[in-house]
Amino acid sequence: KYYRTLPYFHAAKKAVREENPQIVLFGATLIGRDLAPHVASYFYTGLTADCTELQIGEEKMLYQIRPAFGGNIRATIVTPDYAPQMATVREGVMKMGEPVTGRKAVVKPLKVSIPSEVAALTKILHRERKEKTVNLKGAEIIVAGGMGLGGPEGFAMVKELAKVLGAEVGATRAAVDAGWVEADRQIGQTGTTVRPKLYFAVGISGAIQHRAGMEESFKIVAVNVDPEAPIFDIADYRIVGDYKTVLPELIAAYKKLQQ
């Protein structure tokens, strides 16, 4: 019923031993981040954590790409001398592939014998679970704010537009670091990667760290006073102007449509 490191580790190492794969991937989840290092250590191989992109090079070399130096650069890591090549991959960063007609996956059962001392369960007396209140990945519409809002008070207007649209509120890393909004609303290389149907970028300059987490959105609307802001390079709709003037007009227009 509950995840435990050692039983899962015994099962995972047996699967890797029997199949002898060139590449082993884990999700960068709480379980994956705990289990993957145990498996990598057992096989004396490397492990790249929190990858945002994967590529296959010559001789099936796995290029493991992830943010580095606080998200300011993207590092490409390879493991040429050890096997298997291992990485954990951040949730939501990969595009879902199109189904291939006639192609089927092969599911192989694996019998694992867990030693009794490993299988022994320590009784859980208390388990506290904090439910998530922010669902950026599942949102069809996101209204995100950046440093161009000028302060935490700017997010009040962003939240009002989001409420009218039935949207989630997002933010850049800089806005989160400034304490203007909660950390679980951060979008970007070092935050959540999103692909909503509609993404409002309000007061966001368009740094590469932020763009990496939202540029696959279906439609992007950018609002910025700077006509040269990089965010306009990927925006489908560009509004050059002060958000304090633009957002009230958008809010009023959407409210009118809902009447």
N, C-alpha and C positions, 0 to 999 in steps of 0.2 A: 504493500500500500504506500509506503514511504521510500523515497530514494535513499540508498545507503552506498557509500563509496566503494567499499571492498567487494561486495557481491557483484556490483556492476563492473568493477575493474576486472574481476576474474572472468566474467563473460566476455568482455571486450577484448582482453588479451588473447583468449582462446580463438575468437573470431578472426583476429588479425593473424595469428599463427597459422590457422588452417587455410585461410584464403590468400595469404601473402600478397596483399594489395600494394600497389605503388603509392597510392594516395589514400589517406584516411582523413575524413572531415567530421567535425563536430559543430553543432550550433553553439554560438557564443551566449549560451543561457547559463543560469546558475548551475545546472547539472553539467553541461558541457565544459564550463570553465573549471569545474572541480575534477571531472573524470579524465579529460584529455591530458593534463599534465602527468597523471599517474601512468597512463598508457605510454606516452612519449618517453618517460623516464625508464620504464621497463624495457623498452626496445632501444634505448640509447640513441634516440633520434631527436631532431629539433621540433619545435612547435611554435607556430606564429599565431598569436592571439588576436581576436577582433578584426579579422580581415574584412575589408569592404569591397574587394574585387579579387577575382582569381583568373589567371590565364594559363594556358598550356603552351609551353615552348618546345624547343627541339628535344628529342629523345624523352618526350613526356615529362619534361621538367615543369614543376608547378611553380608559377610565379605568384607569390603570396603578397598581396598589396594591402597596406594598412596605413592609417594616419600615424605620424611621428612628430616629435618635438612640439607637443601641445596642439597637434592638428595643423601645424603650419606647413608641413610638407607631407608627401605620400612616399612611403618607403616600399621598395620591392625586395622581398626576401626569398632566397632560394636555399634548398638543402641538397646540394649535389652529391655529397659523400655518404649520406646515411638514408636508411629506409625503414619504414615508409615515410613519405613526406606528409607532415601533419599540420593542420590549421584548424582554428575555430573561426566560424563565419558569423558576422553580425546579422541579426534578424532583419529581414526586409530589404537588404541591399541588392539582392539578385532579382533580375526580371524573371517572371514565370515564363517558361518556354512553351511553345505551341505543341499540342499533342501530335505525335507521329503515328499515323494510321498503321495498324498491324504490329506495332512494336509493344512488347510486353516485358515488364520487369520480372526477374526471377527471384522469388523469395525462398531462401534456404533455411530450414529449421536447424537450430544449433542446440545440442544437448550439452548442458554445463553441470558439472558436479561442484557444488560449493562446499568447501570444508566447514564442518560444524562450528568451529571457532569463529569463522568469518560470517556464517549465516546467523549466528546468535543475535537477537534483537534486544537492544536496550529499550526498556519501556519508556515511551514518550509521555511524560506527565502533563505537559502543557505545550500547546502549539499556538502561536499568535500569528495570524495572517492579516496583512494590511492590504485591503482591496485597492486596486488601481482606480483612480478617478479620471485619469487622462488617457484617452485612446487616440493617439495621433495616427497610428498605423491603420486603424479601421475607419478613420474620418474621410468622408467624401469631399468635404470642404474644409480648408484650413485658412485662418487669418493669422498671419505671423507678423511680429513687430521687431524692429531692430533699434540701433542706437539713434537713428534719425527721429525717434519719438521724443527724444530729449529728456526723458525721465519716466519713472513708474506711472505718473499720472497719464501719460500717453496711452498706456495699455487699457485704461478705462474705456477709451473710444474704440480700441481694437476689440475689446470684449463685447462692447455693445453691438458692433457690426457682426461679430461672430454669433451672438445671440439671435439677431434678426435672421441670419442665414442658416441657423442650426448647425454651426460649424464649431470646430475645436480651435483653441488659441495656441499658437506656436511662437517661438522666439529664436533669435540668434544666440550664439554662445556669449557674445559680448553683453547682450542684455541680461542674460542669466547671471553672468559673472558680476554684473553691476548690482545684482539683487533686485532688479525690477520685476522679475517674474520667477515662478518656481522652476527648479532644475529639470523636472520631468517634462517640461514643455520645450526643451532645447532640440532644435532641428539642425542637422549638419553632420560633418564627418565624425565629430566626437559626441554627437547626440543621436537622435532618431532619424532614420531614413524614411521618407514618406513618398507616396505616389497618389495623391488625391485627384479627384476629377477637376477641382478648382483650387488654386493656391493664390491667396492675396499676400503679396510681400510689401509691407508698409514701413517706410523708413529704413529699408534694408539696402545697403550699398551693393551687395552681391559678391562678397568675398568667396574665394573658391571653396573654403571650408564649409560655408553654408550651402552653396550651390550644389555641392556633392550630395547633400541630403535631400534636395527637393527638385532638382532640375528635370527629373523624369515625370513630374506632375503633368496631367493631361493638358490643362490650360493654366497659364500663369498671368496674373494681373499685378503689375508693379506700380507703386505710388512712391515717387521720390522727387524732392526739389531739384536734384542735380540731374540735368539731362544727359550727362556723361556717365552716370552710375552704371557699373558693370551688370547690374541686375537686368537692365533693359536689353542686354544682348540675348537673353534667353526668354524674355517676356513675350507673351502673345499679345497682350494689351498693355500699353505704356501710358501712364498718367503722370505728367510733369506738373508738380504742384505741392503745396503744403498740405500734409495730411489733415491738419486742423480745419481746412476748408473742404477738402475732397471727401473725407469720410462722412461728415454730416450729410452731405448731398447724397452719397451712396445709401446711407441708412434711411434717409427720407424716401428715396426712390424705391427701395426694396419694401419698406413698410406700405407704401402706396400700392405696390403690386399685390401685396397680401390681403388688401382690403376687399 
